[in-house]
């Protein structure tokens, strides 16, 4: 690839590295979806809910008591988390229980906490 000018005002120095990254680059649509995924974690209430669900399967009322919010507010946040496929539900009679959607969500939460602990 050598030294190329693209849209920036500088020349590439490491052509092979650029070629390698370009071959692995996601499509713009994928970056947009990834960005939207991470935006969900930008709300501390949703992160609290995910943290709670990382520790136990809970109903809306239990979550509301844990984080000191109304059932309605928690339900709204759970709707967003369900839409992004971060939580799943299980019905038992009239009660709906929430849990993390899968082990990937659990890993994201735990790795983020681990990363923050490393900085302390």
N, C-alpha and C positions, 0 to 999 in steps of 0.2 A: 504494500500500500504506500509506503514511503511517506514523504511530507505532503499532506493534502490540506487544502483550505476547504472548510465546509461553510457553515453559516456564522461561525465564530470568527474572531479577529486574530486567531493564532494558528500556528501550524502544528500538525501532529508530530510528536517526537518518536513515539513507540507504535509504529504501524502494525506490528504483529499483535500487540495487545489490543489495539482497536479492532482489528479484524476478528480476533477471538470473541470480544465482547459483542460486536455486531452480529456474529453468528448465533449468539445466545440471547440476543435482545428480544424482549417480548414485543407484541404489537401494542400500539397506542391504546386500543380498547382494553387490553389486559392490564396495562398500567393504570388506566382509569378505574377499572374494577378493583384493583389492588389498593388504590388510594381510597376509594369508597369504603373498602373493608377496614382499613386502618382508621378512618374517620369515626367508626363506631366506637373505637377505644378512646376517642378524644373526649368522652363524657364520663365524668367520675361516677355518676350514678350507675351507668351501665357497667363500668368496671367493678364497682362494688357488688352488683348483682352477679356478674360472672365469677368474682372471687367467692361469693357465698355458694354458688352452684358448683364451684370446684371442690368444695368441702362437703356438700350434701345435696341430695335431691329435695326440693322445697316447693311448697305451694305459694301462691301470690300473697296470702295473708302472712305466712312466715317471713317471706322476703320483706314485706312492708314493715313488719315489726323490727326485723334485723337492721334495716337501714333507716328507720324512722321516717317513712313516707306513706302517703295514702295508697290504698289498694289500687285506685284508679291510675295514679302516677306510675306505680310499679308495672301495672298491666300495659300501659303505653310503652314503657321501655322494653318490656318483654316482647312486645309486638315487633319492635325494631330488631331486637336480637334474633327473633324467630325468622324474620324476613331475610336477615343476613346469614341464616342457617348456623348461628352460633349456639343456640339452645334448641332443645326438643321437648316435647310434652309426652306425658303418660297420664291417661285418665284412669281413675279408680272411683267408680260411682260418680258422684257429682264433683269430686275434687280433681283438679288438674295439677299434676306435679311437673316441675321444670327441672331439667338437668342440662349439663353441657352436651352439645350435639355429638361430639366425638373426642377422641384422645388428642387430636390436633389442637383443638381449642384449649384443652387442659395444658398442653405443652406451651402454647403461646403465652398463657397467663403465667405459668410457673417460670418460664424462661425470662419473661420480662421482669418479674420480681427478682429472680437470680441476678439479672444484669444490674438492676438498681442496687441490690445488696453489695455487689462488687465495687460500686462507686463510693460506698460509705467507708 
